[in-house]
Amino acid sequence: MPWTPGHHEPGGQLLHHPREHTTYQVRPLPGAAGHPIVGGLTPFLVTSEQYHLHMDPATT
């Protein structure tokens, strides 16, 4: 694949960016309940973009 801006990421290469978005559930870990940032959070849904990357394990 020829180099184009945005194709090379630190430690990898962007392969594909699907048009579709993905919805997934975020569930705070029970052990984090006392943390000031996530304390009191309940599971919630997030819709976000996907990025498919080829990672180079020698640099990550």
N, C-alpha and C positions, 0 to 999 in steps of 0.2 A: 504494500500500500504506500503510495507516495505521501510525503510529509505535508500536512496542511495544519494551519493554526488550530490548536485544540486537540489534535490527535495524540500528542505526546504529553503524558501526565507524569509527574514524579514517580518513578518506580514502575511504570507500565505504559500501556497504550490504549486509548479509547477504541473499542471495536465497533460499538453499535449503540445508538440511542433510540429505543423504540418510541413511536408516536403515542402509544398507550401509556396511561399512568396506572400505577398499582396502588391498591388500598390494602393496608395491613393494620393489625392491631398492635399497639404498644402496651406492654404490661410491665410496669415497674417491678423490679425484683423485691420480694418480701424483705430481704435483708437491708434494703435501702429506705425502708419506711421512716427511719429516724433522721435521714439526711435533710438538711434545710431546703434543698432545691426540689427534691421529689417527694418529700414527706406529704402524705395526704392525697397524692395523685391516685386516681383509679384508672383502669384500662381505658384507652381511647383509640379512635381510628385516625389514621393519617393517610392522605392520598398524595403520592409523590412521584417524581420522575425516576426512571431506571437508567442506569449506565452499565453497560457491559464492558469490562476491562480485561485486558491481557496483562497480568502482573508479572514482573521479573522478581523472583524470590531472592535473587542475589542483591537487590537494592532496597527491599522493603523490610 
